[in-house]
């Protein structure tokens, strides 16, 4: 399959409808009002192997230029990520092309609901784990710096539950697409320009969340596939120091940032077992207040195209605390193409 095929070769499918039943993740709410500039969108399109196509489905419509690591993430964690990447001067700007990609809106919804993650291949993770360990004990090695170079990487799509139950991915020929069903064993690794640092952070965070969720409720719909358990553990081994154990540092953070008055001066200390869950809970409360204030304006500057979309009404009952499930999908959920005129909530997305 030629992944560089032009988007114009793929007509929109109109016989399927995407159903978004997963609730909105607290960390993603405010990102609906964040804007990705046209010039940055163009950079992403030029650097992505598929151009302006959904990374997962290769659709051309209902697209969003999405963050992997969300701009609304804890500033202290952004500082730690940037320290791990070898910079201590300007801080981390998440509004960069290596942290952005194109996703169809429904795929983004399930992504920010912690339903699935991108995970690097075993070879990349092995090198990254070794390089990360060396980074905390000295200057970055030559091998480590290679991870900062722009290139095309391969990522597995790893589900944490049976949502989405399935989707259709376009091929290269007119009206040619293949159906893929959970757990997507027949789906080849996805090629993307997004940097592994962002992908690993996102995957490690989701893995730890689902581990705790399964421990609290063995009957939950979380299911960590055994074939990906080792890869996810490697992602988590990189994520853990950045989120909890890294030394507190003071760096300026560039890019748009929301004021988080609820963060205490000790928010950088994430050493306790439940600190991540406590942070998610505090973040949820803040996002609920912000959501009520913003009330999702009926139109805004669209990220993926020049059209405005109406927003689906969302109430606080779809914003669960970390102790609750962030999923409400059903076993028969199937993600197909979104026909023209069908509106879904506008948002952005992120990861390391």
For each residue, the residues with C-beta under 8 A, 3 or more apart:
1: 171 172 188
2: 5 172
3: 49 50 191
4: 49 50 51
5: 2 9 10 50 172
6: 9 51
7: 10 50 51 52 53 60
8: 60
9: 5 6 172 173 174
10: 5 7 53 58 59 60 170 174
11: 174 175
12: 59 60 61 337 339 340
13: 16 168 177 336 337 339
14: 337 339 340
15: 336
16: 13 168 334 336 337
17: 336 338 339 342
18: 104 106 335 336 337 338 342 344
19: 106 333 334 335
20: 106 109 110 312 344 345
21: 163 328 329 330 333
22: 109 110 113 115 163 326 327 328 329
23: 113 318 319 320 326 327 328
24: 28 29 109 112 113 314 318 319 345 347
25: 28 29 112 113 114 326
26: 29 280 283 284 287 288 319
27: 70 72 73 112 280 283 287
28: 24 25 31 32 70 72 112 347 348 349
29: 24 25 26 32 72 287 290 291 319 347
30: 33 34 72 258 287 290 291 294
31: 28 34 67 70 71 72 347 348 349
32: 28 29 294 296 300 311 345 346 347 348
33: 30 294 297 300
34: 30 31 67 71 256 348
35: 301 303
36: 40 41 65 95 100 303 348
37: 40 41
38: 41 42
39: 42 43
40: 36 37 43 44 65 95 96 97 100
41: 36 37 38 44 45 65 303 304
42: 38 39 45 46
43: 39 40 46 47 97
44: 40 41 47 48 65 97 100 101 102 193
45: 41 42 48 51 52 102
46: 42 43 51
47: 43 44 97 98 150 193
48: 44 45 51 52 53 55 101 102 192 193
49: 3 4 152 191 192 193
50: 3 4 5 7 53 55 58 102 191
51: 4 6 7 45 46 48
52: 7 45 48 60 63 102
53: 7 10 48 50 58 59 60 63 102 170
54: 57 58 59 60 63 102 103 104 107
55: 48 50 58 101 102 103 107 190 192
56: 103 104 107 157 167 169 190
57: 54 104 107 167 168 169 170 335 337
58: 10 50 53 54 55 169 170
59: 10 12 53 54 62 63 104 170 337 338
60: 7 8 10 12 52 53 54 63
61: 12 104 337 338 340
62: 59 104 105 106 304 338 342 344
63: 52 53 54 59 60 102 103 104 105 304 305
64: 102 103 104 105 108 303 304 346 347 348 349
65: 36 40 41 44 100 101 102 303 304 348
66: 100 101 102 103 108 111 347 348 349 350
67: 31 34 70 71 94 95 99 100 348 349 350
68: 99 100 101 118 194 198 199 202 349 350 351 352
69: 73 78 81 94 99 198 201 202 350 351 352
70: 27 28 31 67 73 94 112 348 349 350
71: 31 34 67 94 95 255 256 257 258 348 350
72: 27 28 29 30 31 258 283 287
73: 27 69 70 77 78 94 350
74: 77 78 260 263 267 279 283
75: 78 79 253 257 260 263
76: 79 80 248 263 267 268
77: 73 74 80 81 242 243
78: 69 73 74 75 81 82 91 92 94 253
79: 75 76 82 83 91 92 249 250 251 253
80: 76 77 83 84 241 242 243 246 249
81: 69 77 78 84 85 92 197 201 242 352
82: 78 79 85 87 88 91 92 251
83: 79 80 86 87 88 246 249 251
84: 80 81 132 135 197 241 242 246
85: 81 82 92 148 197
86: 83 135 140 144 145 148
87: 82 83 90 91 92
88: 82 83 249 251
89: 251
90: 87 93 251 252 254
91: 78 79 82 87 251 252 253 254
92: 78 79 81 82 85 87 251 253 254 255
93: 90 96 254 255
94: 67 69 70 71 73 78 99 255 350
95: 36 40 67 71 99 100 255 256
96: 40 93 99 100
97: 40 43 44 47 100 193
98: 47 150 193 194 195 198
99: 67 68 69 94 95 96 194 195 198 350
100: 36 40 44 65 66 67 68 95 96 97 194
101: 44 48 55 65 66 68 192 193 194
102: 44 45 48 50 52 53 54 55 63 64 65 66 304
103: 54 55 56 63 64 66 107 108 111 349
104: 18 54 56 57 59 61 62 63 64 107 108 337 338
105: 62 63 64 108 109 338 344 345 346 347
106: 18 19 20 62 109 110 164 335 338 344
107: 54 55 56 57 103 104 110 111 164 167 335
108: 64 66 103 104 105 111 112 347 348 349
109: 20 22 24 105 106 112 113 344 345 347
110: 20 22 106 107 113 115 116 163 164 329 335
111: 66 103 107 108 115 116 117 349
112: 24 25 27 28 70 108 109 347 349
113: 22 23 24 25 109 110 163 326 327
114: 25 160 206 209 210 326 327
115: 22 110 111 159 160 161 163 164 327 329
116: 110 111 157 158 159 160 163 164
117: 111 158 160 199 202 203 206 207 351
118: 68 155 156 157 158 190 192 194 199 202 203 351
119: 125 155 156 158 199 203 228 231 232 235
120: 124 125 128 153 154 155 156 196 199 200 231 235
121: 124 125 154 155 156 189
122: 125 126 230 231
123: 126 127
124: 120 121 127 128 153 154 196
125: 119 120 121 122 128 129 200 231 234 235
126: 122 123 129 130 234
127: 123 124 130 131 143 147
128: 120 124 125 131 132 147 196 200 234 238
129: 125 126 132 133 234 237 238
130: 126 127 133 134 143
131: 127 128 134 135 140 141 143 144 147
132: 84 128 129 135 136 144 238 241
133: 129 130 136 137
134: 130 131 137 138 140 141 144
135: 84 86 131 132 138 140 141 144
136: 132 133 241
137: 133 134
138: 134 135
139:
140: 86 131 134 135 144 145
141: 131 134 135 144 145
142: 145 146
143: 127 130 131 146 147
144: 86 131 132 134 135 140 141 147 148
145: 86 140 141 142 148 149
146: 142 143 149
147: 127 128 131 143 144 195 196 197
148: 85 86 144 145 195
149: 145 146
150: 47 98 193
151: 193
152: 49 191 192 193
153: 120 124 191 192 193 194 195 196 199
154: 120 121 124 189 190 191
155: 118 119 120 121 189 190 191 192 194 199
156: 118 119 120 121 189 190 228 231
157: 56 116 118 184 187 190
158: 116 117 118 119 203 225 228 231 232
159: 115 116 162 163 164 182 183 184 223 225
160: 114 115 116 117 206 207 210 222 223 224
161: 115 221 222 223 327 329
162: 159 165 182 183 221 223 329 331 333
163: 21 22 110 113 115 116 159 182 327 329 333
164: 106 107 110 115 116 159 167 182 329 333 334 335
165: 162 181 182 329 331 332 333 334 335
166: 179 180 181 182 334 335
167: 56 57 107 164 179 180 334 335 336
168: 13 16 57 177 178 179 180 336 337
169: 56 57 58 177 178 180 187
170: 10 53 57 58 59 176 177
171: 1 176 177 178
172: 1 2 5 9 176
173: 9 176
174: 9 10 11
175: 11
176: 170 171 172 173
177: 13 168 169 170 171
178: 168 169 171
179: 166 167 168
180: 166 167 168 169 184 186 187
181: 165 166 184
182: 159 162 163 164 165 166
183: 159 162 225
184: 157 159 180 181 187
185:
186: 180
187: 157 169 180 184 190
188: 1
189: 121 154 155 156
190: 55 56 118 154 155 156 157 187
191: 3 49 50 152 153 154 155
192: 48 49 55 101 118 152 153 155
193: 44 47 48 49 97 98 101 150 151 152 153
194: 68 98 99 100 101 118 153 155 198 199 351
195: 98 99 147 148 153 198 199 352
196: 120 124 128 147 153 199 200 352
197: 81 84 85 147 200 201 352
198: 68 69 98 99 194 195 201 202 350 351 352
199: 68 117 118 119 120 153 155 194 195 196 202 203 351 352
200: 120 125 128 196 197 203 204 235 238 239 351 352
201: 69 81 197 198 204 205 238 239 242 351 352
202: 68 69 117 118 198 199 205 206 350 351 352
203: 117 118 119 158 199 200 206 207 232 235 239 351 352
204: 200 201 207 208 232 235 236 237 238 239 240 243 352
205: 201 202 208 209 239 243 276
206: 114 117 160 202 203 209 210
207: 117 160 203 204 210 211 224 232 233 235 236 239
208: 204 205 211 212 236 239 240 276
209: 114 205 206 212 213 276 280 322
210: 114 160 206 207 213 214 222 224
211: 207 208 214 215 224
212: 208 209 215 216 277
213: 209 210 216 217 220 222 325
214: 210 211 217 218 220 222 224
215: 211 212 218
216: 212 213 220 323
217: 213 214 220 325
218: 214 215
219:
220: 213 214 216 217 325
221: 161 162 325 327 329
222: 160 161 210 213 214
223: 159 160 161 162
224: 160 207 210 211 214 228 229 232
225: 158 159 183 228 229
226: 229
227:
228: 119 156 158 224 225 231 232
229: 224 225 226 232 233
230: 122 233 234
231: 119 120 122 125 156 158 228 234 235
232: 119 158 203 204 207 224 228 229 235 236
233: 207 229 230 236 237
234: 125 126 128 129 230 231 237 238
235: 119 120 125 200 203 204 207 231 232 238 239
236: 204 207 208 232 233 239 240
237: 129 204 233 234 240
238: 128 129 132 200 201 204 234 235 241 242
239: 200 201 203 204 205 207 208 235 236 242 243 352
240: 204 208 236 237 243 244 245
241: 80 84 132 136 238 244 245 246
242: 77 80 81 84 201 238 239 246
243: 77 80 204 205 239 240 246 270 276
244: 240 241 270 271 275 276
245: 240 241 270 271
246: 80 83 84 241 242 243 249
247:
248: 76 268 269
249: 79 80 83 88 246
250: 79
251: 79 82 83 88 89 90 91 92
252: 90 91
253: 75 78 79 91 92 257
254: 90 91 92 93
255: 71 92 93 94 95
256: 34 71 95
257: 71 75 253
258: 30 71 72 290
259:
260: 74 75 263 286
261:
262: 282 285 286
263: 74 75 76 260 267 282
264: 267
265:
266: 269
267: 74 76 263 264 279
268: 76 248
269: 248 266 275
270: 243 244 245 275 276 279
271: 244 245 275
272: 275 278
273:
274: 277 278
275: 244 269 270 271 272 278 279
276: 205 208 209 243 244 270 279 280
277: 212 274 280 281 322 323
278: 272 274 275 281 282
279: 74 267 270 275 276 282 283
280: 26 27 209 276 277 283 284 321 322
281: 277 278 284 285 321 322 323
282: 262 263 278 279 285 286
283: 26 27 72 74 279 280 286 287
284: 26 280 281 287 288 319 320 321 322
285: 262 281 282 288 289
286: 260 262 282 283 289 290
287: 26 27 29 30 72 283 284 290 291 319
288: 26 284 285 291 292 316 319
289: 285 286 292 293
290: 29 30 258 286 287 293 294
291: 29 30 287 288 294 295 296 314 316 319
292: 288 289 295
293: 289 290
294: 30 32 33 290 291 297
295: 291 292
296: 32 291 311 314 345
297: 33 294 300
298: 308 310 311
299: 308 309 310
300: 32 33 297 308 346
301: 35
302: 305 306 307 308 309 346
303: 35 36 41 64 65 346 348
304: 41 62 63 64 65 102
305: 63 302
306: 302
307: 302
308: 298 299 300 302
309: 299 302 343 344 346
310: 298 299 343
311: 32 296 298 314 343 345 346
312: 20 343 344 345
313:
314: 24 291 296 311 318 319 345
315: 318
316: 288 291 319
317:
318: 23 24 314 315
319: 23 24 26 29 284 287 288 291 314 316
320: 23 284 323 324 325 326
321: 280 281 284 324
322: 209 277 280 281 284
323: 216 277 281 320
324: 320 321
325: 213 217 220 221 320 328
326: 22 23 25 113 114 320
327: 22 23 113 114 115 161 163 221
328: 21 22 23 325
329: 21 22 110 115 161 162 163 164 165 221 333
330: 21 333
331: 162 165
332: 165
333: 19 21 162 163 164 165 329 330
334: 16 19 164 165 166 167
335: 18 19 57 106 107 110 164 165 166 167
336: 13 15 16 17 18 167 168
337: 12 13 14 16 18 57 59 61 104 168
338: 17 18 59 61 62 104 105 106 342 344
339: 12 13 14 17 342
340: 12 14 61
341:
342: 17 18 62 338 339
343: 309 310 311 312
344: 18 20 62 105 106 109 309 312 338
345: 20 24 32 105 109 296 311 312 314
346: 32 64 105 300 302 303 309 311
347: 24 28 29 31 32 64 66 105 108 109 112
348: 28 31 32 34 36 64 65 66 67 70 71 108 303
349: 28 31 64 66 67 68 70 103 108 111 112
350: 66 67 68 69 70 71 73 94 99 198 202
351: 68 69 117 118 194 198 199 200 201 202 203
352: 68 69 81 195 196 197 198 199 200 201 202 203 204 239
